[in-house]
Amino acid sequence: MKSRSSRPKNVSKVRRDVAERLLRNGATIKSPKPDDLSAADHLASLGLIDFGLVQVVLCADPEDADFGRGHRNCAGRIVVAHDHEDSKAELCCPVCDRRIYPDHYDKRRLTELRPRVSRDGVTKYCQGLLAEVDPSFKAVAEGAYRLGLGGAEIFVCLIDFLTDGMYWSQTWAEMNPACFVAVNPNHARFGEGEWLTRVSLAELVCGEVVLRDALQTAAAKGRPRGPNMAVALFGKGPAHTVVEPQRPSPSGRQFVVEVGPNIVRVDGETVVPANAKPRHRVFRILWQWFLDDLRSERTPEQFRAWTIDRLIEELASQTGKRETDEGNVRSLINNLQNTIAESLKRKSGTPINREDIVQSCRDGYRINPFSVVARPFQPDLS
Ligand SMILES: [Zn+2]
């Protein structure tokens, strides 16, 4: 990285580390500083992101008068809607299900900045940069472009948006001069190798890297030869949102799941109890979709994962109340995954991963089609 003083010509409006944090779709920036806010404005004016500022209260905040009423180390962050009124106050902690009264107990409100990366905006912005190098550049696949550079041909790949597997294979990268651009800098798990040219969108936006220079460097590099020709460079598929990585279960592991009117059992043990209504509601929605896929005779690979937006829509249609904050729904699902695994381990000692029942996929969530076995709910007759 060049130091600030070495790039006097390209005075940037945004610091690179700040831009990098904002270009992670679905990220949360707690108590944003003026730098974060002005950078968010700038990136939004370039069309790269849109963002929201939300007010949250903490379930367990030592500065609040209700500290100690719930778990003292609960990590729940509860969003308070802009139109929140005291009379309507009945919020629920997505982690411990405790009722939260944001207008009582002097509960401290914190601000969070939630950026969403605009795929269209990023694509347009990058196409603008490409046009400066070669106005007749061509899109050759989703997220992949071919352009001319001093009579030679070079590719630019927006790795977050690539869908054609060819472009993230090492073999292809070794055969073709290319520059890989990462929107979310954490997404790219680049292999070692001086031969690979990679830049982050943040570096381009901040002016730390000029695309034409990066392309010239890429074109001038030799191709490597190594024993690992078929190794994938990146995780496969488009990465657009910050989600837990997909971890497959050890093969052959099976869990019998029963979904009742207000509880969920795994291998006969209650893992979502009757008092955990929000968790139960989310589980039932995923369960219905799972059953639909089962009925349509899909293979496990084809079982659909549901985006957070789709889940929010479905929840709204069932409860008549729209959850305005996707972070709340994400924590609810994280909590669901953790509590299912923890309670099963505690009650029966069964080895289980947190993704064996509810699985996080790259584009959403689903009931894990590899390890879940459906069974009709057995009413408790005891
Ligand atoms: Zn809590």
Boltz pocket constraint, residues with backbone or C-beta under 6 A from the ligand:
constraints:
  - pocket:
      binder: B
      contacts: [[A, 59], [A, 60], [A, 70], [A, 71], [A, 74], [A, 75], [A, 76], [A, 93], [A, 94], [A, 95], [A, 96], [A, 97], [A, 98]]
      max_distance: 6.0
